[in-house]
Every structure is written in structure tokens, then in C-alpha cells.
């Protein structure tokens, strides 16, 4: 292939990465934006979603699409339940203290990781995609499932935006984010809001994992890269900004896909880290974030 088709292929792969990264980073941004909690275990919720997707899809006989749809529904719900219990049993007991919650979520990271290693094992295991249709372009064929991942992610991002900006639930979440004490004074159950937000953030990461695991494989260490890239996206895009999260995810995903294909994946990570450093120096609130008062 010539340069043009190679560039198109790299851009398509970058869009798939962007789609998954946007969902994962959105969950992290919601938790930090509303609760002011740095969830270091966010990548392990991603990994848990992938592992559960494998377990559910292999347990259900029949067409692969049946198992995949079941995994897409049940997996994130189970991950959300785990996150809800973790918030109730751990974070709430710490009073959402910033330093304490960082240490606590680091502990969650290792607990979830070791439980996955004990019950799932060290092997990387594939999940069969729900369909294998390929779109034939003039230069190459491309997976229709990968394009469906981009479409599903875009749909979920739009739905999240509608919930946050057009519903009473979104209004309550934004009120809690802006001023916790005032929200409590108006009768908003802040602790329940925090529990729901923590669960939703974990579910978004799990959905992203279920979508990507037919392309990659489920592994008990697969949560590390999504966590790092999600932090990069949140820092660049701006805390609590859905638009910033999407823009930053597209930038990071496309640059990672293109630079990895023409140069090396290590160089892509180095450039992303340098961009984060520049953003922290020149615009600490991120490209679309607002300065905290």
C-alpha cells in the first residue's frame, strides 16, 4: 500500500482507540469532577469488565452475538455493583478525604487484580465478536465490528451528555459537584449521589472494556494502560468537561494510532506525556476546563 492507505488505516485504528478511551476517561472524569476522588482503581474496573465479558460470553451457548449482548448488559452492572459496595464500605468511611481515598483505591487496585489472577488466571483469553462482517474499501478490508465500536461509543457519549444536561439526575450531580454543603442544605442526598457517580464511572469503564475485548484479549493486567491514558485525557481535556474529554481522547487516540504505525508505540506515549507536561505548565485547568474558585 502507498502512504495514503496506510494513513487511513492508522486513522481508523486511532478512532477505535479514541472511542474506547473516551468512555473510560469519561468515567474517571465524572468521579473526580463530582466527588473530588482520584480513583486509581479505575483501570481495574476496566479489566474486571473484560474478564466478566469473557466469563459471561463463554458460559452462554449459541450464536456469539447472544453471549456478547449478555456480557454487555450483565458485565457493567456487576462492575457497577462492585464499585457501589467499594464506595459504601471504604470511601464513605474515609469521608472522601483526598489523601485517604488515593491510598484506598490503590488498595482496591491490588485486591481486584489479585482476585482476577486467582480466579481467572494469568492467561490472555479472547472473546468472539458478535459478527465478523468486513467493509471492503478500495485499498483494504476493514472490520465492521471495529466501526460499530466507534458508533456505540459515540451513542453512549451523546446519551451521557443528555443525562448530564437535560435531566434532573444531571442537575443533582452538577449541584453536588459545584457545592457539596449547599446541596446538602437543599436536601440532596450527597452520599447517595457519590455512590451512584462512582458506580456509573466504573460502569462506563466496563462498557468500554466489553466493547474492546473482542478486538484484544481479556487479561488480568490489562487495566494499566487505560488508567494511564485516561489520566492523560482528563488532564489535557479539562476536569469535568465532556467536550474536553472527547476532544482529548480523539487527539490521543489518533496520534497513538498514526505514530505507532509509522514510528513506534513508545514514541506515541512519550509525546502524550510531553503534551501533558505542557498543559500542566501553561494551562493547568486543561484545554476546556475552568479554573476552580
NORNOR-V574060 format. One record per backbone hydrogen bond with DSSP energy under -0.5 kcal/mol. CO is the residue of the C=O (numbers start at 1). NH is the residue of the N-H. Records with the same first field share a line. If there is no record, write none. Layout:
# NORNOR-V574060
CO=NH, NH
This chain:
# NORNOR-V574060
2=6
3=7
4=8
5=9
6=10
7=11
8=12
9=13
10=14
11=15
12=16
13=17
14=18
15=19
16=20
17=21
18=22
19=23
20=24
21=25
22=26
23=27
24=28
25=29
26=30
27=31
28=32
29=33
30=34
31=35, 36, 37
32=36
37=39
38=40
39=42
41=44, 45
42=46
43=47
44=48
45=49
46=50
47=51
48=52
49=53
50=54
51=55
52=56
53=57
54=58
55=59
56=60
59=61
63=66, 67
64=68
65=69
66=70
67=71
68=72
69=73
70=74
71=75, 76
73=77
74=78
75=79
76=80
77=81
78=82
79=83
80=84
81=85
82=86
83=87
84=88
85=89
86=90, 91
87=92
90=94
91=96
92=95
94=97
97=101
98=102
99=103
100=104
101=105
102=106
103=107
104=108
105=109
106=110
107=111
108=112
109=113
110=114
111=115
112=116
113=117
114=118
115=119
116=120, 121
123=125
125=218
133=144, 145
134=136
135=137, 142
140=137
142=135
143=147
144=148
145=149
146=150
147=151
148=152
149=153
150=154
151=155
152=156
153=157
154=158
155=159
156=160
157=161
158=162
159=163
160=164
161=165
162=166
163=167, 170
167=171
168=172
169=173
170=174
171=175
172=176
173=177
174=178
175=179
179=183
180=184
181=185
182=186
183=188
184=187
188=190
189=193
190=194
191=195
192=196
193=197
194=198
195=199
196=200
197=201
198=202
199=203
200=204
201=205
202=206
203=207
204=208
205=209
206=210
207=211
208=212
209=213
210=214
212=215, 216
213=127
218=125
219=222
221=224
222=226
223=227
224=228
225=229
226=230
227=231
228=232
229=233
230=234
231=235
232=236
233=237
234=238
236=287
237=288
238=241
240=242
241=245
242=246
243=247
244=248
245=249
246=250
247=251
248=252
249=253
250=254
251=255
252=256
253=257
254=258
255=259
256=260
257=261
258=262
259=263, 264
264=268
265=269
266=270
267=271
268=272
269=273
270=274
271=275
272=276
273=277
274=278
275=279
276=280
277=281
278=282
279=283
283=286
